[in-house]
Amino acid sequence: MSTQTFAPVVTPALRLAGVSKVYGSGDGQVHALRNVSIELRRGTFTAVMGPSGSGKSTFLHCAAGLDQPTSGQVWLGDAELSKMKETQLTVLRRERIGFVFQAYNLLSSLTVLQNITLPLRLAGKRVDRGLLDQVVRSVGLADRMNRLPSELSGGQQQRVAIARALITRPDAVFADEPTGALDTRTARQVLELLRHVVTDMGQTVLMVTHDPVAASYADSVVFLADGQLAGEMRRPTPERIAAQMTHLGEPDLV
Ligand SMILES: Nc1ncnc2c1ncn2[C@@H]1O[C@H](COP(=O)(O)OP(=O)(O)OP(=O)(O)O)[C@@H](O)[C@H]1O
């Protein structure tokens, strides 16, 4: 009898296959993404960089089910987003994806605790006390739970947004310029938190950024140029990222 061993098949957290996105029609057509294929393993931190207009936001929107590609497929785990109707996508985004934006998007009339647990309430799910405690401890806000967002600093508000993104145990967290509105020191704390979320909590994070220092916190950086993948850098450093960006046509980043 022959024995065969198979490598375990691990579904990636996110997979894009031949994704293209065209805006407009006729002479006004813009090819924002051209045949992009990529896989993100679970528990990894990936930064997306590229010159202005290279397609970073379009990539994030297609990957997170905020927009549908013109052609190609997108999978979040085993769910094919590119086949879903808007109502299904709304549920998937709420229950399986965490979002962190530059403008924290907290509800001003809700406390920190109510903001963090809002996605669960919207989904009609119970709050898992153990996870809530872990998330609140991780983001360092245990003594601020009953405050309103307006009583917090920008960095603290972004940490509330990160806690809210984690509370559903999403398949992936998508961050769009999460440190864009923060000073250097506060930005570093938020980036260290995202790093911790990946290394110690096993989350998968995809972050769009213009900042080579922010991107250097990731495991790898994916570069876009003119809507196409233009390389990947593992174990990135700010200097190597800036050099690559200059090569792609973005002047003087550091
Ligand atoms: N809704 C839209 N309608 C038409 N064209 C669009 C739309 N959204 C984006 N584009 C175009 O698609 C291309 C890619 O845009 P995208 O916003 O994805 O780039 P980006 O890399 O995120 O840019 P930036 O760094 O400046 O934010 C650009 O040429 C942009 O003008």
The ligand as an ORCA input file, in Angstrom:
! r2SCAN-3c Opt
* xyz 0 1
  N     -15.382     56.757     -9.204
  C     -14.455     56.987    -10.143
  N     -14.810     57.395    -11.380
  C     -13.880     57.607    -12.323
  N     -12.551     57.430    -12.160
  C     -12.134     57.036    -10.943
  C     -13.054     56.797     -9.869
  N     -12.336     56.407     -8.781
  C     -11.043     56.411     -9.147
  N     -10.908     56.785    -10.445
  C      -9.661     56.865    -11.219
  O      -9.010     55.617    -11.126
  C      -7.604     55.787    -10.986
  C      -7.148     55.134     -9.692
  O      -7.715     55.855     -8.605
  P      -7.456     55.458     -7.075
  O      -8.230     56.423     -6.254
  O      -7.710     54.013     -6.898
  O      -5.873     55.740     -6.925
  P      -4.991     55.910     -5.594
  O      -3.711     55.203     -5.870
  O      -5.777     55.494     -4.416
  O      -4.755     57.483     -5.572
  P      -4.394     58.465     -4.350
  O      -3.071     58.007     -3.791
  O      -4.269     59.796     -5.006
  O      -5.510     58.381     -3.357
  C      -7.345     57.283    -11.019
  O      -7.004     57.630    -12.358
  C      -8.681     57.879    -10.627
  O      -8.847     59.157    -11.192
*
